[in-house]
Amino acid sequence: MSRLSHEKPREPRAPIRPSFEQILVNQQSFCTTECGCEQSYDNCFVGCGGTIIPHKICVENCDK
């Protein structure tokens, strides 16, 4: 408390919204093996009325 009497508190920084790519990379880091569950999940998702929209992400030697 004595420090606050000498220093003005700093204003907090606004959080940065992560991109889709950042979220994807983060989630993929938890998966260490190919367990074959992706196809089962996709089938269930589509069976329940969802739509799969393919999205390509270049990770190396990408033309800009």
CYANA upper distance limits for C-alpha pairs under 8 A (distance plus 0.5 A):
  1 MET  CA      5 SER  CA      7.36
  2 SER  CA      6 HIS  CA      7.58
  3 ARG  CA      7 GLU  CA      6.62
  4 LEU  CA      8 LYS  CA      6.80
  4 LEU  CA      9 PRO  CA      7.48
 18 PRO  CA     22 GLN  CA      6.56
 18 PRO  CA     23 ILE  CA      7.20
 19 SER  CA     23 ILE  CA      6.93
 20 PHE  CA     24 LEU  CA      6.60
 21 GLU  CA     25 VAL  CA      6.62
 21 GLU  CA     57 ILE  CA      8.22
 22 GLN  CA     26 ASN  CA      6.63
 23 ILE  CA     27 GLN  CA      6.66
 24 LEU  CA     28 GLN  CA      6.55
 25 VAL  CA     29 SER  CA      6.72
 26 ASN  CA     30 PHE  CA      7.83
 27 GLN  CA     31 CYS  CA      7.88
 36 GLY  CA     40 SER  CA      7.98
 37 CYS  CA     41 TYR  CA      6.57
 38 GLU  CA     42 ASP  CA      6.59
 39 GLN  CA     43 ASN  CA      6.64
 40 SER  CA     44 CYS  CA      6.73
 41 TYR  CA     45 PHE  CA      6.53
 42 ASP  CA     46 VAL  CA      6.64
 42 ASP  CA     52 ILE  CA      8.08
 43 ASN  CA     47 GLY  CA      6.43
 44 CYS  CA     48 CYS  CA      6.64
 45 PHE  CA     49 GLY  CA      7.19
 45 PHE  CA     50 GLY  CA      5.77
 45 PHE  CA     51 THR  CA      7.98
 46 VAL  CA     50 GLY  CA      5.03
 46 VAL  CA     51 THR  CA      6.26
 46 VAL  CA     52 ILE  CA      7.65
 58 CYS  CA     62 CYS  CA      6.39
